Each structure stands twice: as C-alpha cells, then as structure tokens.
Amino acid sequence: MDRIVGCTGCGSTEHALSRRTFLGMSLGTTLSWLLHSPLRAGEDVTVAVGRKTRKKSCILLWMDGGPSHLETFDPKPGTSDGGPYKTIPSTVPGLGFVEHLPRLAQQAKHLTLVRSMTTRELEHGRARYYFHSGYKREGSTDHPGFGSLVARNRRDLDCGHLPKNVVVGYEVHGRGFLGPETAPFVVPDPSNPPPELFWPEGMSSDGVRNRVQVYQDLDREFLEFRDPQMQEEQDKVRAETLDMMASRELRAFRLEEEPAPLRDQYGRNGFGQGCLLARRLVETGVPFVEVVLGGWDGHRGLHDGYSGLLRTLDAGFSTLLEDLKGRGLLQDVLVVWAGEFGRTPEINKDNGRDHYGEAFCSVIAGAGLSGGRTYGKTCPAGANVIADPVTVPDLLATACTVLGIDPHEEYLSPDGRPIKIVDKGKVIRKLLA
Amino acid sequence: MCKLRLVLPTALVAILLIGSPPPTAAPADEDARDVAASSQAIDKLLAGLAKDQKVLLSPPAGDLEWLRRVTLDLIARLPTEVEIRAFEGATGPDKRTRRVDDLVASDEFSEYWGNLWARELLERHFKTSNWISRERWIGYVISVFRANKPYQQMVREMIEAEGDARDIGATNFVLSCDGDAAEIAGTLTRQLLGISMQCAQCHDHPYEKWKQKDFWGVAAYFARAKTETYMVKDATYYVLKESKDGELEIPRREGLRVQPNFPVAGVPNKLSDKGNRRQTLAAILLLPENARLAEVAVNRVWRHFFGAGFVEPQDGFGEKPMTKFAAPLRRLAEDFARHRFDLKRLIRVVVLSETYARSSVTDRPGEDPTAFERARVRRLNDFQRFAALLQATGYRKAVLGWNGGDEAKAGETIAWLRQRFVDIPDERSRTTMYFNGEMVRHAVEGGPVIPGMIEEGLEYAPALDRLFLATLSRHPTMAETERLSRRLDEADDLAAAYKGVFWGLLNSLEFQTNH
C-alpha cells in the first residue's frame, strides 16, 4: 500500500510522505492501523468498540498549572472581569474563540469544548493526581496514571517494541502500583531524544548479541545459587529494551526526518515539537502520549504570560489536528486538552486569577467523535456550571470508553483491594456521539 | 561523639583506606567490646530463629564481597582499587571493625544518610511540598548524622521547631505537609510510629482498632502550628510558628472538635500541659513507655542493611507488630535506647554483626530469606547506581580532566549528571542508561582504559583482573579468566573484544546489585 497522502489542509504532498517510505516498512510488517476501516458514518463509537475494531490511541495535551477557562475555551467578552482579550469568530457559526487562538478557531469543527468541568481539588499536586488517576490522593495508595492504565490495557499490543506510555516534557503522574512496563517513558526534549536510545554508528546486531553473551554468562553463574528469578525478570526487561533499540520504529523519535516547514508550523518549541512527536508515535501504534505545556498558573500578571502560551498552544494543537486529519489518523486518535483546574472569574489585585474549580473547561477531539460543538454551559461570568456538569472522573470514564476500556472494570491493588479503573464517574453518552 | 583511637602500626593503611582525613579518634577497646556484645546478642537470637525454622545459615561472605557491600551500604559507592588492595592486605582480627568505624566517621557517610533520611522522613512531600526549603532540610539531616545527634533529640526538634524554613532546617518536617493537618498526622504516625492509620482520616479503620477520632487526635497536636509567609522577588517563603490558641475540627463534620490524643497503647495520653501542644507531643514521643519510637528507628536501620525490616511493611506495626522477629527487634531497640539513641552506634552494631556478614549464596535459590539467614541480592538505589557507574566507567576522572583538574567545576557537571539519574521511574530508561548511556559509552568506546591496556601489552589475565576490580570489586575466578581469555583469543579485533567484556561487566547483574 503505497498511497501518497496529501495534507487535506492545503493539498501539498510536501509534508505528508508515503506511509511506506516514511516508516521504511515492507508490506509484510503488521501495522494494524493500516488495515483498519474507519467508523461507518454515523456509527456510535461504543457500538464500534463492541465490534472489536482496532482500539484507538490517546494524545493528552496537559496544561500544567491550571489554565484559565476564560482565556481559553470559555471566553466571556464584555463582562467586567472577562479580561482584555477580544473574541474572534471561528469556522463554527456562533462559536467565538479567544483572539490568540486563531488557528484553532479554523479547526473548530474538530473540537468539542467541554465547558462544564467541575472539581473540588484546588491544590496542584492533589488536582494533577486526581485528573490523571481519577482518584483522590490519600496517604498510602499510589494510583496509576491514565497513561499507565492505557498501557496496561494494551499489554498485548505490538507497537514495534516502543513504550506504550510516553510523556513529552516531564512526568506529571507515574505508574503508581502498576508494573514497570507501564511507566511513562519520559522525553524531556522532543527535538533531542534521549541519546541512549540509539546505538553508536557501526554497532551491528551481531555485535550487540556478542556483548550480551558476556553478561548472560556472568549472570547465570552469579545468580544460580542466589536468585535465578531475578535473571528471568531482568532478562525480560532487557530483551524488550534491546528490541526497542533495534526496532525500526525507533525512528519515530527522530524529528529531523520531518520537513522543516511542518516543524515550523507546529512551533519550534518543546510543546510544538512534542505534538509532532506525538503524531509520529501514535502513527507507529503507541497507544498513549502525553505532551506537557506548563506555565498556566497565572496568579499575577496573567495576561502577560498567557499571550505567548496561547500562541504556542495554538500552533501546536491546530497543526496536530490538521496533520492527523491529513494522514487519515484523526478518527483513530482521541485528543484531550486539559489542565488540573481553572481560574477565578474575578481578576485579583495582582492582575491574575487564582485556582478555581467550580467551573473550568477541557476539550476533546478526534476518535470519530462529533466536533464543532460545546458541551455544558457556565453562567455569564464563568463562575458556575449551569448545565451538564462534568466531573473529572466523568471525563476519564468517557475517555476510557472511547478507547475501548471499561472504566468500571475491577482489578486488584497491591493490598488486595479490588479497585475500579475509574472511581465512580459516569460515561457521558452525549459526548460519544 | 569522638573517642580517642589508638594509632595502630597500620596507621598508613588506615589513612589509605578512605580518601578523607585520617582518623583522629578511635573507640576505646571497651566501646568496641560493648558494640560486639550487642551484635552477638542479636546474632544469637536470629540464629535461634533460623534453627527453629529449619533454615540453614549461609556461610560468611568473603572479604571483598563484604567490603563492597559495606561500602555501598554506608557511603553509597564502590570501594576504589586502592581501598580494595589495602583491605586485602590488612591484617588483624579487627580489620573489619576499623573499616566500619572509618566509614561511619566519614563525611561521605553523613551526606549519604542525610540525603536518604531527608527523603524517607518526608515521604512524597519531599518532592511535592511548596513550603519547604529542601536544601536546608537535607542540610539539617546531614548535620544530625555528622554530629551523631541522638535520635530522640532529632525527633524532638522535628516536632517542636519554630522559625524560618531557610534557617531552621528542622521546621521543614512539619512544613512539608503544606499546612494539611491530616497529612502531618499521616506522615508522623507512619514515619515515627510505624502505624498506617490514614484510612481513619475519613472513616473508622476497616480492620484495625483505629477510629476516626484517633487519627484526628494526632492531627490535633498540630492545630496551633501556624505559618507566616514573606516574599523575596517572586518567591514565597515560610516561617513556622506555634500560636497560643486554635482548635481542630474534623473536616466535613463541622463542630466536631478533637482533643490531642496519642494513639500508642500504654503511653500516657496527656501530660500536664508542658508548654505548647507540639512540645507536649514531643515529650510524649520521648517517654520511656513509648518503646515504639526506638523500635521503628531500629527497623528502619535494619531494613537499610538487609532490604527488609523485622517488621514489614515499615508502617505495619499496628497496635502490636505481628512479627516472628519480636525478640531481636525488642532487644535491639532496648539496646538503642539504653545507649542514648546513638545512631552511629546502632549502625555499627548492625553492620558488625555476623548476620550482616553472611553471603548471599543459599541452598534455596529463588526463595526469599525468611530468618536473615543470608544476604539478599538487592537492586542499587539511585545514589549507589550513579556513584557505581561514575567510578567504574572512569567518567569521574574524565570529567575532572575536561575541567582542567578543577574540582569545583567538575563537581557541577557531576551534580547535573546525577539529576538525570535520580528517580528514573522507568525500567526501560534505566536499562538504556546501562546499555548505552554516556558514562558507559565513555568507558567502553571512548575512554582510556582499553587503549591503555592494549598499549601496555598486558596479558589477558592481568587485563581481566583490572577490569573485574574496576567493575565487580573482585578478582575474576580461574574459570572466568579461562573463559574470557578464550573469547579474547578467538576475536579478530582485540580492542573490540575487550570492549565487549567491559560492557558485559557493567551490564551484569552482579555489578548492578548489592549483594
């Protein structure tokens, strides 16, 4: 299958290469997503999931620090504390966007703006924990993050030996008590992937095998009368790591393979290039990638910091949508935009906004869901939810369902207690449409 | 707590044993005998338990095996080649005692233990707290070990302290919970009393006796701890104070006030109001009736050296710990208390015991030890792993070279590197660092060790010896020398073959574990 896919945005084939040549794969290799048929028009996602189609991947765009909903996706222009940003029209009639998100405004048809999020967790640590795990943090249990839950769910997936849970930036929430194979693989700088991943030039697979023999002999003797199981366990991790380092899919981490104009379009910064990396990874089959953009905690001088942040967000997020769509991937990827809480509708004495949880917003896109709409409503000042409240577990339960994970599935925590994947939380049917 | 040391004829050896200033003081013979007596008492109890369980005691570990283990456990690094040869050459029945005493007296010891305990005591708040001065807290705990402050005194300071987080290090224990009384109660009961009662924060504990009011009763001791803040540029700093009033109400049960209440049975619950609440709590914690304080400390130290405590998990003491090791636990705790909660002495008692000195070899491989009849094979922690790689790969030397011998600049580079190593959560990343990280690459591909050996024209056996000493801190066995010599002989490219061996050693589980 050697289709050249052009960018649906502009038709250019410059920034959409043939899938075959990009990944250097032959027809014989199993990239199951190539064989996947998209959802039948108008089909309910849950039905499709029931049909056991290929499961979808998830890209979480994590806005660390609590982005203000009034300055992002629930603007209240003209109100006393609505802030100085103007509102511009989007491609969806009646749906205005903040002036600093013009490119996203063009992509509005892909987006569902969930404006009725609500939470009681207002401390960063607790709120991040809650949003990533669906559980409140208590002293002893270490709940796994969403990425680890997805990785666990996809343990039988073959994505070319790449880690199934990747975070670009820094780790916000770890694997908790789940196994080490679900731990987030951290890529601090997407433009410079961890150099350890790539063997030095000239290292052949024979060369690697030869060296591996040395430690295997040593290990066998060392552990024979001590702890042979340790060798088994370690060999498993080491074999997976060796496979990863030998895999062609590892090239997904090499952003230099992308044309410069596309990289510019995403934005030459950690977030923008992180979005590009996320696209490459889900293209290879990685089921979960989190891209972190911090700096939203605007307690003072909020609007000074936000204009730059919003531009960064605009470039990365909009290009990601365009790019995924252009490659025919968007229906297989759930994109979630979220932060741990929102910010006060009143501007404080330092020209900032403080933590606020009564009302805030998140955005979902992709995965065959409808777009160009809002879900839930806040009052004119943006202070309270007046329709269709969505709690954090609700959003997670809904996301699970889209990804083919049963949020109410029970499994055992290390102290033997059965726990659900998402604690409470109801699936919001309307969002699945 | 320095005691005068008799300078033995092997003083030169003693100086070579550690890179730090020569030992100036020595425990008097009496002190050494006292420590030995304590060790033997524990050894006897544990040997008895092993016998009861029909478990064979493993033989003693060899000298170099012991040296590597004790160096890793006390100062978080591998012994240098110089130290290894010196120890091999040293004589006298007390050579291990002298080695331990020197290690425990070193700066490296207090830095390591200070850093470790600073993290353990604050639990996850160490990373997440917005109120603390991490540097000052770590500095405080390091100073506790450096001065060998009695453990009880440290506990008192941690509970009572008032002042600026950046000045008074001990304040950071209470401050670390960012004002959340429930968190303080949880952390304190877990870390100092070995009790896990945080379930009781919201409801009576499902199976232990703790009620909700027991939990909040502990929190109530902190009801009058108040913080003030001040700003410097854009940063906020915290000052911990104790106010004269304030009561604790259980959240979401407004009006239900709680009185301070100490949860350990047999310990008087209220003392006459000595000063403020935190002082009262500290006084109660230090009462002789509160044997729990010593037991938990002993358990922590034991766990450090054995990979498992007498009581597992560490916060599994409950009302009364269900453990078959009750006797040695109690004995060691009483010993600790009787010697004024002297931490360094406790550590010496444990490390100089026969139990600690046993090999990790066993007749039941694959089964966990059940009676401390042998040493466990344990993964290196972040500190040890980094130091081991830095040393074995020769990277430390290289960094120094690149900075023209400037120790300070080299130190900065190394500190920055260490950051990449601490808290790597992901097995895969850890593995790639061993397989292909910059330190390993330096050692194997770019560094001077292999070219040096070839240039010197070393024979296989001495070359292998050098590699084994640098990595595994031991000499190769005859069988290993034979097998690897054959590999070197059969290779087309000798340099490449040596690199393979070096790489294989660094990636062996023997290198990557403490055993």
Chai-1 contact restraints between the chains, C-beta under 6 A:
chainA,res_idxA,chainB,res_idxB,connection_type,confidence,min_distance_angstrom,max_distance_angstrom,comment,restraint_id
A,G125,B,T128,contact,1.0,0.0,6.0,A-B,restraint_1
A,E138,B,Q198,contact,1.0,0.0,6.0,A-B,restraint_2
A,G139,B,G186,contact,1.0,0.0,6.0,A-B,restraint_3
A,G139,B,Q198,contact,1.0,0.0,6.0,A-B,restraint_4
A,S140,B,Q198,contact,1.0,0.0,6.0,A-B,restraint_5
A,P163,B,R428,contact,1.0,0.0,6.0,A-B,restraint_6
A,G174,B,P425,contact,1.0,0.0,6.0,A-B,restraint_7
A,P180,B,E427,contact,1.0,0.0,6.0,A-B,restraint_8
A,A183,B,P425,contact,1.0,0.0,6.0,A-B,restraint_9
A,A183,B,D426,contact,1.0,0.0,6.0,A-B,restraint_10
A,F185,B,D426,contact,1.0,0.0,6.0,A-B,restraint_11
A,E196,B,T432,contact,1.0,0.0,6.0,A-B,restraint_12
A,E196,B,M433,contact,1.0,0.0,6.0,A-B,restraint_13
A,E196,B,N436,contact,1.0,0.0,6.0,A-B,restraint_14
A,E196,B,G437,contact,1.0,0.0,6.0,A-B,restraint_15
A,N210,B,G500,contact,1.0,0.0,6.0,A-B,restraint_16
A,R211,B,G500,contact,1.0,0.0,6.0,A-B,restraint_17
A,R211,B,W503,contact,1.0,0.0,6.0,A-B,restraint_18
A,R211,B,G504,contact,1.0,0.0,6.0,A-B,restraint_19
A,V214,B,G500,contact,1.0,0.0,6.0,A-B,restraint_20
A,V214,B,V501,contact,1.0,0.0,6.0,A-B,restraint_21
A,V214,B,G504,contact,1.0,0.0,6.0,A-B,restraint_22
A,Y215,B,G504,contact,1.0,0.0,6.0,A-B,restraint_23
A,Y215,B,N507,contact,1.0,0.0,6.0,A-B,restraint_24
A,Y215,B,S508,contact,1.0,0.0,6.0,A-B,restraint_25
A,L218,B,S508,contact,1.0,0.0,6.0,A-B,restraint_26
A,D219,B,S508,contact,1.0,0.0,6.0,A-B,restraint_27
A,D219,B,L509,contact,1.0,0.0,6.0,A-B,restraint_28
A,F222,B,E510,contact,1.0,0.0,6.0,A-B,restraint_29
A,F225,B,V361,contact,1.0,0.0,6.0,A-B,restraint_30
A,F225,B,P365,contact,1.0,0.0,6.0,A-B,restraint_31
A,R226,B,S360,contact,1.0,0.0,6.0,A-B,restraint_32
A,R226,B,P365,contact,1.0,0.0,6.0,A-B,restraint_33
A,R226,B,V377,contact,1.0,0.0,6.0,A-B,restraint_34
A,D227,B,V377,contact,1.0,0.0,6.0,A-B,restraint_35
A,P228,B,P365,contact,1.0,0.0,6.0,A-B,restraint_36
A,P228,B,G366,contact,1.0,0.0,6.0,A-B,restraint_37
A,Q229,B,G366,contact,1.0,0.0,6.0,A-B,restraint_38
A,V237,B,E427,contact,1.0,0.0,6.0,A-B,restraint_39
A,V237,B,T431,contact,1.0,0.0,6.0,A-B,restraint_40
A,R238,B,T431,contact,1.0,0.0,6.0,A-B,restraint_41
A,T241,B,R428,contact,1.0,0.0,6.0,A-B,restraint_42
A,T241,B,T431,contact,1.0,0.0,6.0,A-B,restraint_43
